[in-house]
Amino acid sequence: MMTLTSRILAVDPGQRRLGIALSDETGSVARPLLVLPHHSLSEDAERIVALARAHSAGLVLVGLALDSEGEAGPQARKGLRLMKAIREQSDLQVEACDESFSTQAAAGARGTRGASRARQKEALDAVAAAFILQEYLDTHAGSA
């Protein structure tokens, strides 16, 4: 398992953008990091691996949007392919996490007043990744 000095990098994969969040070194607090524009599966995985290494992340958490029965739909299958690509390009630990409703939760909790509508949508992707990561951290508190 991870040491207390390992960080976790979370990814909220979307159609056009990938929201990225990072935990603190203690594994207790998640924060939005940045948003990457979606390119290709291979290039997205390569950029995620580079970010994980740059931030000393020992785990990459990929959000999967599951349906109401907990099954993987088309968007979740894209997330599963992204996980596979990350594993093929690195020796990082990669896990899936249900990210259903993370974007709606982020929208309800984060005001982005003064920003353009496009900037608000972009910021929302990173905040959604932070919601996914914080839920994971809260669920796994004390198990590291």
C-alpha positions in Angstrom: 0.0 0.0 0.0 1.0 3.6 -0.1 3.3 5.3 2.4 2.2 8.5 4.2 4.5 10.5 1.9 2.8 9.3 -1.2 0.2 11.5 -2.9 -2.8 10.4 -4.9 -3.6 11.9 -8.3 -7.3 11.7 -9.3 -8.6 12.0 -12.8 -12.2 12.9 -13.8 -12.2 11.8 -17.4 -14.7 13.7 -19.6 -15.5 13.9 -23.3 -13.4 17.1 -23.9 -11.4 17.5 -20.7 -9.7 15.6 -17.9 -10.1 17.1 -14.5 -7.0 16.5 -12.3 -6.8 16.7 -8.5 -4.0 15.9 -6.0 -4.0 14.9 -2.4 -1.7 16.3 0.2 1.2 14.1 1.4 -0.8 12.9 4.4 -3.6 11.6 2.2 -6.2 13.6 4.0 -7.0 16.6 1.8 -7.8 16.8 -1.9 -7.4 19.9 -4.0 -8.1 20.7 -7.7 -4.9 20.7 -9.6 -5.6 21.5 -13.3 -7.6 20.6 -16.4 -6.1 18.9 -19.4 -7.8 19.0 -22.8 -8.6 15.5 -24.1 -6.3 14.4 -27.0 -5.9 10.7 -27.6 -6.1 7.9 -25.1 -2.3 7.3 -25.4 -1.4 11.0 -25.0 -3.8 11.5 -22.1 -2.3 8.5 -20.3 1.2 9.8 -21.0 0.4 13.3 -19.5 -1.3 11.7 -16.5 1.8 9.5 -15.8 4.0 12.6 -16.2 1.9 14.5 -13.7 1.8 11.6 -11.2 5.6 11.4 -11.3 6.1 15.1 -11.1 4.0 15.2 -8.0 5.3 12.0 -6.4 1.9 10.3 -6.6 2.0 6.6 -5.8 -1.6 6.0 -6.9 -3.7 7.3 -9.8 -7.4 7.2 -9.1 -9.7 7.2 -12.2 -13.3 8.2 -11.8 -15.8 6.0 -13.6 -19.4 7.1 -14.2 -21.5 4.1 -13.3 -25.2 3.8 -14.1 -27.9 3.4 -11.4 -27.2 -0.4 -11.3 -23.5 0.1 -10.8 -22.7 -1.0 -14.4 -20.2 0.6 -16.7 -21.8 2.6 -19.5 -20.0 4.1 -22.5 -18.2 6.8 -20.5 -17.1 4.4 -17.8 -15.7 2.1 -20.5 -13.6 5.0 -21.7 -12.3 5.4 -18.2 -11.4 1.7 -18.0 -9.5 2.1 -21.3 -7.6 5.1 -19.8 -6.7 3.0 -16.7 -5.3 0.3 -19.0 -3.3 2.8 -20.9 -1.8 4.3 -17.7 -0.9 0.8 -16.5 0.8 0.0 -19.9 2.9 3.2 -19.7 4.0 3.0 -16.1 4.3 0.9 -13.0 2.0 3.2 -11.0 -0.9 1.8 -9.0 -4.1 2.6 -10.7 -7.6 2.2 -9.2 -11.1 3.0 -10.3 -13.6 5.0 -8.2 -17.3 5.6 -8.8 -17.5 9.3 -9.8 -21.3 9.4 -10.5 -22.7 12.8 -9.6 -19.2 14.4 -8.8 -19.7 17.1 -11.4 -23.1 18.0 -10.0 -21.7 18.1 -6.5 -18.8 20.3 -7.6 -21.2 22.7 -9.3 -23.3 23.0 -6.2 -20.3 23.6 -3.9 -18.0 25.8 -6.0 -18.9 29.3 -7.1 -16.8 30.7 -9.9 -18.1 34.2 -10.0 -16.5 36.6 -12.3 -15.2 33.8 -14.6 -16.5 33.3 -18.1 -18.8 30.4 -18.7 -16.1 28.5 -20.5 -13.6 29.0 -17.6 -16.4 28.0 -15.1 -16.9 24.7 -16.9 -13.2 24.0 -17.1 -12.6 24.8 -13.4 -15.5 22.5 -12.6 -13.7 19.5 -14.1 -10.8 19.8 -11.6 -13.1 20.5 -8.7 -15.1 17.3 -9.7 -11.8 15.4 -9.6 -11.1 16.8 -6.1 -14.6 15.6 -5.0 -13.8 12.1 -6.2 -10.5 12.1 -4.5 -11.8 13.5 -1.2 -14.5 10.9 -1.1 -11.8 8.2 -1.6 -9.6 9.7 1.0 -12.4 9.9 3.6 -13.5 6.3 2.8 -9.9 5.0 3.2 -8.8 7.2 6.1 -6.5 5.3 8.5 -6.0 2.3 6.1 -2.7 3.5 4.6 
